[in-house]
């Protein structure tokens, strides 16, 4: 098992190896800085991904378009029992009463 772990470590090298003539302190500082960079990148990527998932999950819009004209949707099949009330003005004003 140890041989396999060492083989994987050699194949996937996150931190560069210690260079010839480089002191232990300098190498440790280099690893800490790279670790901080990787950590900051992962946190930023996680924040962006979480933001996209939250926004996309909350603001899902469903619409129907025929010949470029938006039409209302009367029903959508869902597993959850939900009711939605909407007022849609896509029909135009031809059917409004005139005074």
C-alpha positions in Angstrom: 0.0 0.0 0.0 2.9 2.4 0.8 4.4 1.8 -2.6 1.1 2.7 -4.2 0.7 5.9 -2.2 4.3 6.9 -3.1 3.6 6.3 -6.8 0.4 8.4 -6.6 2.3 11.2 -4.8 5.0 11.2 -7.6 2.3 11.3 -10.3 0.2 14.0 -8.7 2.6 16.6 -7.5 0.8 19.6 -6.0 3.9 21.2 -4.5 7.1 21.4 -6.4 10.1 19.4 -5.1 12.8 21.1 -3.1 15.4 22.6 -5.4 19.1 22.1 -5.0 20.6 24.7 -2.7 17.2 25.7 -1.3 17.1 26.0 2.5 14.4 24.1 4.5 12.9 27.4 5.7 12.7 28.8 2.2 11.1 25.6 0.9 8.6 25.6 3.8 7.7 29.2 3.1 7.2 28.4 -0.6 4.8 25.5 0.3 2.8 27.7 2.7 2.4 30.4 0.1 1.3 27.9 -2.5 -1.1 26.3 0.0 -2.6 29.7 0.7 -3.0 30.3 -3.1 -4.7 27.0 -3.6 -6.9 27.5 -0.6 -8.0 31.0 -1.8 -8.7 29.6 -5.2 -10.8 26.7 -3.9 -12.8 29.0 -1.6 -13.5 31.4 -4.5 -14.5 28.5 -6.8 -16.8 27.1 -4.0 -18.4 30.5 -3.4 -19.1 31.0 -7.1 -20.5 27.5 -7.5 -22.7 27.9 -4.5 -23.9 31.3 -5.7 -24.8 29.9 -9.1 -26.7 27.0 -7.6 -28.6 29.1 -5.2 -29.6 31.7 -7.8 -30.4 29.1 -10.5 -32.5 27.1 -8.0 -34.6 30.1 -6.9 -35.2 31.9 -10.1 -36.3 29.2 -12.5 -38.5 30.8 -15.2 -40.8 28.7 -17.4 -42.4 30.3 -20.5 -43.9 29.2 -23.7 -43.4 31.0 -27.0 -45.3 30.5 -30.2 -44.3 32.6 -33.3 -42.2 34.8 -31.1 -45.2 35.7 -28.9 -45.0 34.9 -25.2 -48.0 32.8 -24.0 -48.9 31.9 -20.4 -48.4 28.4 -19.1 -51.5 26.9 -17.4 -50.0 23.9 -15.7 -46.7 22.2 -15.1 -46.2 18.6 -13.8 -44.5 18.6 -10.4 -43.9 16.0 -7.7 -44.6 18.6 -4.9 -48.0 20.1 -4.3 -47.7 23.8 -5.0 -50.0 26.5 -6.2 -48.9 29.6 -8.0 -50.9 32.7 -8.8 -49.8 35.0 -11.6 -51.2 37.9 -13.5 -50.1 37.9 -17.1 -50.6 40.7 -19.6 -49.3 38.7 -22.6 -52.8 38.5 -24.1 -52.9 42.1 -25.2 -55.6 44.7 -24.6 -58.1 43.7 -27.3 -60.5 42.2 -24.8 -60.5 45.1 -22.3 -63.7 47.1 -21.8 -63.5 50.6 -23.2 -65.3 53.5 -21.4 
